[in-house]
Amino acid sequence: MKNKFRKYLITTDIDKLWGVYINNIGRNVIEKHSEYPSRDHPDQYVFTWEKGRVLNEFHLVFITKGKGVFESETTGKINVSDGDIFLLFPGVWHRYKPKKSIGWTERWVGFSGKIASQFLSNGFFSASEPIISKCNKSSVLNHFNALFKLFDEEPYGYQRLASGICLQLMAELYNIKSGGNNIEHLNSMISRAKSIMYKNINKTIQLHDIASHLGISYSKFRVDFKKQTGISPLQYFLLLKIEKSKELLLNSDKSQKEIAFELGFESDYYFNRLFKTKTGLSPGKFREPNK
């Protein structure tokens, strides 16, 4: 891998309509005792430590080796080191630099767009908590390397392809941010829980028993399950039953009462009420247009 790669893009109106578009991308090795930042960036990206900088776009800066400091108007000074990514927000003053006696290796991508702005407005990422630690994973590096390859070769439609990779990168970072050190454990545990639910979709199961089977308390199981899926274990299990009932309504001649009984609902009335709550239609209305 070349130590230095830097590209500043000319973006078109069509690129901007796509929702996420890349403005610039690069990687660099800053040797110890080097001047930082270098002066060979376009004017809107140049800054000094004394004055700092305000951008009109998002930036992700990934430190893969070394140490330094990051500061913004919302955070104050924060030490950063290898594996840390910091997110720069439009309109937020910031500055950063490697430790003089150590230096660092940095990768970055600058991007804009309506979809990108939703990251802030929807609360997935916050200017007050811009540091995401422990990002030194192959999946994160692979996303950066894929972007470098695209912008080095510039195949047809590379901006649109790059926007997809950028979204995948943001999703990966949010998972790291929200999952902490337990991502592998969460993936394994929730996958096992879902498997148990699938196998018992025709029964009434006690979710406390699933937690016990997984070797954790129900309260922790519920919190971890919701962190991964966005809904509680009970709601997930009920949604599985509703999806299965849709299949039976469309592909069998079984009555609503038979389907309710087959899927382990306590009563036909409860099944009807839950189905309408989740789908907006009664089971009968859902089935009618498909007859």
C-alpha positions in Angstrom: 0.0 0.0 0.0 1.3 3.4 -0.9 1.8 5.5 2.2 0.2 8.6 0.7 -3.1 8.9 -1.3 -5.2 12.0 -1.6 -8.0 12.9 -3.9 -10.4 15.8 -4.0 -13.5 15.2 -6.1 -15.5 17.4 -8.4 -19.2 16.6 -7.6 -22.1 17.0 -9.9 -25.7 17.8 -9.3 -26.5 14.1 -10.1 -24.0 13.0 -7.4 -25.6 15.2 -4.9 -29.1 13.9 -5.7 -28.0 10.4 -4.7 -28.1 11.4 -1.1 -24.5 10.7 0.0 -21.5 11.8 -2.1 -17.8 11.8 -1.4 -15.9 15.1 -1.5 -12.4 13.9 -0.6 -10.5 10.9 0.6 -7.0 10.1 1.6 -4.4 8.3 3.7 -1.1 9.5 5.0 1.7 8.6 7.3 2.8 11.5 9.6 6.3 10.8 10.7 7.4 12.0 14.2 8.5 15.6 14.4 6.8 16.4 11.0 4.8 19.6 10.4 1.1 19.0 10.7 -1.1 19.5 9.0 0.7 19.9 5.7 -0.1 23.0 3.6 -0.8 21.2 0.3 -4.5 20.8 0.8 -7.2 23.0 -1.0 -7.9 26.2 0.9 -11.2 25.1 2.5 -9.4 22.1 4.2 -6.2 23.8 5.4 -6.0 24.7 9.1 -3.5 25.5 11.8 -3.6 24.3 15.4 -3.8 27.8 16.6 -7.0 28.7 14.7 -8.6 25.3 14.1 -11.2 24.8 11.4 -14.9 24.6 10.6 -16.0 22.4 7.6 -19.2 22.4 5.7 -19.2 18.6 5.4 -18.8 15.5 7.4 -15.3 13.9 7.8 -14.3 10.5 9.2 -10.7 10.4 10.4 -9.3 7.0 11.3 -6.1 6.7 13.2 -4.6 3.3 12.6 -1.2 3.9 14.2 0.2 6.4 16.7 -1.2 8.9 19.2 -2.4 12.5 19.2 -5.1 14.9 20.4 -8.5 15.9 19.1 -10.5 19.0 20.2 -13.8 20.5 19.2 -16.1 23.2 20.6 -18.4 20.4 21.9 -15.8 18.1 23.5 -12.7 19.9 24.7 -9.4 18.1 24.3 -9.5 14.3 24.0 -6.5 12.0 23.6 -6.7 9.7 20.6 -4.7 6.7 19.6 -4.6 3.8 17.1 -8.0 2.3 16.5 -9.8 5.6 17.2 -12.1 7.2 14.6 -13.3 10.8 15.1 -16.3 12.2 13.2 -16.2 15.9 12.2 -19.5 17.6 11.8 -20.5 20.5 9.5 -20.3 23.8 11.2 -18.5 22.5 14.3 -15.1 24.0 15.1 -12.4 21.5 15.6 -8.6 20.8 15.5 -6.4 17.7 15.8 -2.8 16.7 15.5 -0.5 13.7 16.2 1.9 13.7 19.1 5.1 15.3 17.9 7.4 12.6 19.3 5.3 9.7 17.9 3.4 10.8 14.7 0.4 8.8 13.4 -1.1 7.1 10.3 -4.4 8.5 9.3 -7.1 7.6 6.8 -10.0 10.0 6.1 -13.1 10.4 4.0 -15.1 13.6 3.6 -18.8 13.3 2.5 -22.0 15.3 2.3 -25.7 14.8 1.3 -29.2 14.7 2.7 -28.9 11.1 3.8 -25.6 11.9 5.6 -27.3 14.7 7.4 -29.8 12.3 8.8 -27.0 10.7 10.8 -27.0 13.8 13.0 -30.7 14.7 13.0 -31.7 11.1 13.8 -29.3 10.8 16.7 -27.1 7.9 15.5 -24.0 10.0 15.8 -23.5 13.1 17.9 -21.1 16.1 17.7 -20.8 15.9 21.5 -19.5 12.2 21.3 -17.5 12.2 18.1 -14.9 9.5 19.1 -15.5 5.9 18.2 -12.9 3.6 19.7 -11.7 0.1 18.9 -12.3 0.4 15.2 -9.1 -1.4 14.2 -11.1 -4.2 12.6 -10.6 -5.8 9.2 -14.2 -4.8 8.2 -13.5 -1.1 8.7 -10.2 -1.2 6.9 -11.7 -3.1 4.0 -14.3 -0.4 3.6 -11.6 2.3 3.4 -9.5 0.2 1.1 -12.5 -0.3 -1.2 -13.0 3.4 -1.4 -9.3 4.0 -2.1 -9.5 1.5 -5.0 -12.6 3.1 -6.5 -11.2 6.6 -6.4 -7.8 5.4 -7.7 -9.4 3.7 -10.7 -12.5 5.9 -11.2 -14.7 3.3 -13.0 -18.1 4.3 -14.4 -20.5 5.4 -11.6 -17.8 5.3 -9.0 -19.4 8.1 -6.9 -22.6 6.1 -6.5 -20.7 2.9 -5.7 -18.6 4.9 -3.2 -21.7 6.3 -1.5 -22.9 2.7 -0.8 -19.6 1.8 0.8 -19.6 5.0 2.8 -23.1 4.0 4.2 -21.8 0.5 5.0 -18.8 2.1 6.8 -21.2 4.3 8.9 -23.3 1.3 9.7 -20.2 -0.6 10.9 -19.1 2.3 13.0 -22.5 2.7 14.6 -22.5 -1.0 15.4 -19.1 -0.7 17.1 -20.3 2.4 18.9 -23.5 0.9 20.2 -22.2 -2.7 20.7 -19.0 -1.8 22.5 -16.8 -4.8 23.3 -19.6 -7.3 23.1 -20.5 -7.3 19.4 -19.3 -10.9 18.8 -21.1 -12.1 22.0 -24.2 -10.2 21.0 -24.3 -11.7 17.5 -23.9 -15.2 18.8 -26.4 -14.8 21.7 -29.1 -13.1 19.6 -28.7 -15.6 16.7 -29.2 -18.4 19.1 -32.3 -16.8 20.6 -33.8 -16.2 17.2 -33.1 -19.8 16.2 -35.0 -21.0 19.3 -37.9 -18.7 18.4 -38.0 -19.9 14.8 -38.1 -23.6 16.0 -40.9 -22.8 18.5 -43.0 -20.5 16.3 -46.0 -22.8 16.7 -45.8 -22.8 20.4 -46.2 -20.5 23.4 -42.7 -20.3 24.8 -41.5 -18.6 28.0 -38.9 -16.0 27.0 -37.4 -16.3 30.5 -36.6 -19.9 29.6 -34.7 -18.7 26.5 -32.6 -16.4 28.7 -32.0 -19.3 31.1 -31.0 -21.5 28.3 -28.5 -18.8 27.2 -27.1 -18.5 30.7 -28.1 -14.9 31.4 -30.8 -13.1 33.4 -34.0 -12.1 31.5 -33.4 -8.4 32.2 -30.0 -8.6 30.5 -31.3 -10.7 27.7 -34.1 -8.2 27.0 -31.7 -5.2 27.0 -29.1 -6.9 24.8 -31.8 -8.3 22.4 -33.4 -4.8 22.0 -30.0 -3.2 21.5 -29.3 -5.5 18.6 -32.8 -5.7 17.0 -34.5 -2.5 18.1 -37.4 -4.3 19.7 -38.0 -6.5 22.7 -37.8 -10.4 22.5 -41.6 -10.6 23.0 -42.4 -8.2 20.1 -39.9 -10.0 17.9 -41.5 -13.4 18.6 -45.0 -12.0 18.0 -43.8 -10.5 14.7 -42.4 -13.9 13.6 -45.8 -15.4 14.3 -47.6 -12.6 12.3 -45.3 -13.2 9.3 -46.0 -16.9 9.5 -49.7 -16.2 9.7 -49.5 -14.1 6.6 -48.0 -17.1 4.8 -50.7 -19.4 6.0 -53.5 -16.9 5.1 -52.2 -16.6 1.6 -51.2 -20.1 0.9 -53.7 -22.3 2.7 -57.4 -22.7 3.2 -57.1 -22.8 6.9 -59.6 -20.7 8.9 -58.4 -17.8 11.0 -59.2 -19.8 14.1 -57.2 -22.8 12.9 -54.2 -20.5 12.1 -54.5 -18.9 15.5 -54.5 -22.3 17.2 -51.6 -23.6 15.0 -49.4 -20.6 15.9 -50.1 -21.0 19.7 -52.2 -17.8 20.2 -54.3 -17.9 23.3 -57.4 -17.1 21.4 -58.8 -16.3 17.9 -59.8 -12.9 19.3 -56.2 -12.1 20.5 -54.8 -13.2 17.1 -57.2 -11.0 15.2 -56.5 -8.0 17.4 -52.7 -8.4 17.2 -52.7 -9.0 13.5 -54.7 -5.8 12.9 -52.4 -3.8 15.2 -49.3 -5.0 13.4 -50.5 -4.9 9.8 -53.4 -2.4 9.8 -55.7 -5.0 8.4 -57.7 -7.8 9.9 -56.7 -11.3 8.9 -59.8 -11.5 6.7 -59.2 -8.2 4.9 -55.5 -9.3 4.4 -56.6 -12.5 2.8 -59.5 -11.1 0.6 -57.5 -9.2 -2.1 -55.3 -12.3 -2.6 -58.1 -14.8 -3.2 
